[in-house]
Amino acid sequence: MAEASAPFRIEALSSSHDRSGFSSGVEPLDRYFATQVTQDIRRRVAACFVAVEQASGAVVGSYTLAASSIPLTDISQDMARKLPRYPLVPAVRVGRLAVARGHQGKGFGAGLLVDAISRALRSDVAAFAIIVDAKDDRAAAFYRRHGFAAFMGSPMTLYLPLAQAARALGIAQP
């Protein structure tokens, strides 16, 4: 999906992207994308990536990435035993993943998620996992289908260890 010959490309949001016509049908996501995302980018609290249709230049999907952390007490004891005994481990938070209405149900959400995971895996900044905050049960089910597990006591916040994601995607890790 991100290849130059593909009908779509995924790239960092810039001022050249027209955000005005984007609608995912989820009002908080659409409002954030229309009014707040550039402020978060400028303040360096999130990076935003967009799926752009090659032919028209239309934005058909987006997501944000930000640094985060996970308290060891929020993950399973089996997983926590494999980690250093720090109170927090580093993570990357995927936020506000949205697909335009006309492109929903065509795999764009999964494509954006794979792109986010790939970016986290390529980063020089170490992270143990990807974290997401599902907005509703449908979103939580989407993430669970892609291997995410809920935090202990917080079923709408899910995580996927990056080592597990790399294996699933066939990406070699050091």
C-alpha positions in Angstrom: 0.0 0.0 0.0 2.9 2.4 0.7 4.8 1.6 -2.5 5.2 4.3 -5.2 3.4 2.2 -7.8 0.5 1.5 -5.5 -2.7 3.6 -5.8 -2.1 4.9 -2.3 1.0 6.1 -0.4 1.5 6.7 3.4 3.4 9.8 4.4 3.8 12.3 7.1 1.0 14.9 7.3 2.1 18.3 5.8 0.5 21.6 5.0 0.1 20.3 1.4 -2.6 17.8 2.4 -6.2 18.9 2.2 -7.9 17.8 5.4 -11.1 19.7 4.9 -13.1 16.9 3.1 -11.9 14.0 5.3 -14.7 12.2 7.1 -14.5 8.9 8.9 -18.0 9.1 10.4 -16.5 9.2 13.9 -17.0 12.8 15.0 -14.2 13.0 17.7 -11.6 11.6 15.2 -12.8 13.9 12.4 -12.7 17.0 14.7 -9.2 16.1 15.9 -7.9 15.7 12.4 -9.5 18.9 11.2 -8.6 21.2 14.1 -6.0 19.8 16.5 -3.5 17.5 14.8 -1.3 20.2 13.5 -1.0 21.7 17.0 0.1 18.4 18.4 2.7 18.0 15.6 4.0 21.5 16.2 4.2 20.8 20.0 6.0 17.5 19.2 3.5 15.5 21.2 2.4 13.4 18.2 3.4 12.7 14.6 0.6 12.2 12.1 0.7 9.9 9.0 -1.8 9.9 6.2 -2.8 7.5 3.4 -3.1 9.5 0.2 -4.7 8.5 -3.0 -2.1 8.8 -5.7 -4.5 9.9 -8.5 -6.4 12.6 -6.6 -4.2 13.5 -3.7 -7.2 12.9 -1.3 -6.4 11.9 2.2 -8.2 8.5 2.8 -6.9 7.6 6.2 -4.7 8.8 9.1 -3.1 7.9 12.4 -0.8 9.4 15.0 2.2 8.0 16.8 3.5 9.2 20.1 6.0 8.1 22.8 4.4 6.3 25.7 5.1 3.8 28.5 3.5 0.8 30.1 3.4 0.1 33.8 4.6 -3.5 34.4 1.6 -4.0 36.6 -0.8 -3.5 33.6 0.5 -6.5 31.6 0.3 -10.2 32.3 2.7 -11.6 34.8 4.1 -14.0 32.2 5.0 -11.1 30.0 6.3 -8.9 32.9 8.6 -11.7 34.0 10.5 -11.4 30.7 11.1 -7.7 31.1 13.5 -5.7 33.2 12.2 -4.8 36.7 11.6 -1.1 35.8 8.3 0.3 36.9 7.6 1.4 33.3 8.7 0.1 29.9 8.8 2.2 26.8 6.1 1.9 24.2 4.7 3.7 21.1 1.1 4.8 21.2 -0.9 4.6 18.0 -3.8 7.1 18.2 -6.7 8.3 16.3 -6.5 5.8 13.5 -9.3 6.7 11.0 -10.3 5.7 7.5 -12.5 7.8 5.2 -16.1 6.6 4.9 -15.8 5.6 1.2 -12.7 3.5 1.9 -13.8 1.6 5.1 -14.1 -2.2 4.9 -11.3 -2.4 2.3 -8.3 -3.1 4.5 -7.1 0.5 4.9 -7.3 0.3 8.7 -5.1 -2.8 8.8 -2.7 -1.2 6.3 -2.4 1.9 8.4 -1.8 -0.3 11.5 0.9 -2.3 9.7 2.5 1.0 8.6 2.5 2.3 12.2 4.0 -1.0 13.6 6.7 -0.9 10.8 7.6 2.7 11.7 8.0 1.7 15.4 10.1 -1.2 14.4 12.4 0.9 12.2 12.8 3.6 14.9 16.2 4.1 16.6 14.3 4.7 19.8 13.6 1.4 21.6 10.1 0.4 22.6 8.7 -2.8 24.0 5.2 -2.5 22.5 2.6 -0.7 20.5 -0.3 0.7 22.6 -3.8 1.7 21.4 -6.8 3.1 23.1 -9.9 1.7 21.4 -12.8 4.1 21.2 -15.5 1.4 21.3 -16.0 -2.3 21.3 -15.8 -2.5 17.5 -12.4 -0.8 17.5 -11.2 -3.1 20.4 -12.3 -6.1 18.4 -10.3 -4.8 15.3 -7.1 -4.6 17.4 -7.7 -8.0 19.0 -8.0 -9.5 15.6 -4.5 -8.1 14.9 -2.9 -9.7 18.0 -3.4 -7.0 20.6 -4.2 -7.9 24.2 -6.0 -5.8 26.7 -4.2 -4.3 29.7 -5.1 -5.9 33.0 -8.2 -4.1 34.2 -8.5 -1.9 31.2 -10.2 -3.7 28.3 -10.2 -0.6 25.9 -6.4 -0.1 26.2 -4.6 -2.8 24.3 -0.9 -3.6 23.5 1.1 -5.7 21.2 4.7 -6.5 21.9 6.8 -5.3 19.0 8.9 -8.5 18.9 5.6 -10.4 18.4 4.5 -7.9 15.7 7.9 -8.3 13.9 7.6 -12.1 13.8 4.0 -11.8 12.5 5.1 -9.4 9.8 8.3 -11.4 8.9 10.5 -8.5 9.9 14.0 -9.5 11.1 15.0 -8.0 14.5 18.4 -7.8 16.1 
